[in-house]
Amino acid sequence: MKKELNVNLDNAKYFAGHSLGEYSALCAANYLSFSDTIKLLKVRGDAMQNA
């Protein structure tokens, strides 16, 4: 984001997301690591497929 859009996410006070975007927001806020986010999204995708 910094390089391509000149946006520094380190200065953000809030992140928001809806549905799948919630995971992106948690990752962008450094609440979840990128690898943990990917693992959770795999589990979520499998659960959604089976629902």
PLY file of the C-alpha trace (Angstrom):
ply
format ascii 1.0
element vertex 51
property float x
property float y
property float z
element edge 50
property int vertex1
property int vertex2
end_header
0.00 0.00 0.00
2.80 2.41 0.82
4.63 1.78 -2.41
1.74 1.62 -4.85
-0.83 3.98 -3.33
1.27 6.11 -0.97
-0.94 5.01 1.95
0.71 4.26 5.27
-1.49 1.82 7.21
0.64 2.36 10.30
-1.06 5.74 10.70
-4.59 4.31 10.55
-6.64 4.45 13.73
-9.42 2.10 12.62
-9.90 -0.82 10.25
-13.27 -2.19 9.25
-14.52 -5.04 7.17
-17.64 -6.99 6.41
-17.79 -10.75 6.04
-14.51 -11.79 4.42
-13.24 -8.25 4.85
-13.27 -8.68 8.63
-10.26 -10.96 8.31
-8.47 -8.45 6.09
-9.15 -5.73 8.65
-7.81 -7.86 11.50
-4.69 -8.64 9.51
-4.18 -5.00 8.46
-4.50 -3.93 12.09
-1.80 -6.47 13.00
-4.21 -8.29 15.31
-3.69 -11.46 13.25
-0.52 -12.40 11.45
-0.71 -12.90 7.71
-0.06 -16.64 8.05
-2.74 -17.03 10.74
-5.18 -15.09 8.56
-4.52 -17.43 5.62
-5.06 -20.48 7.83
-8.34 -19.08 9.16
-9.53 -18.23 5.66
-8.84 -21.80 4.54
-10.97 -23.15 7.40
-13.65 -20.54 6.66
-13.68 -21.42 2.97
-14.05 -25.12 3.72
-16.88 -24.43 6.16
-18.67 -22.19 3.65
-18.29 -24.82 0.94
-19.78 -27.49 3.18
-22.67 -25.31 4.41
0 1
1 2
2 3
3 4
4 5
5 6
6 7
7 8
8 9
9 10
10 11
11 12
12 13
13 14
14 15
15 16
16 17
17 18
18 19
19 20
20 21
21 22
22 23
23 24
24 25
25 26
26 27
27 28
28 29
29 30
30 31
31 32
32 33
33 34
34 35
35 36
36 37
37 38
38 39
39 40
40 41
41 42
42 43
43 44
44 45
45 46
46 47
47 48
48 49
49 50
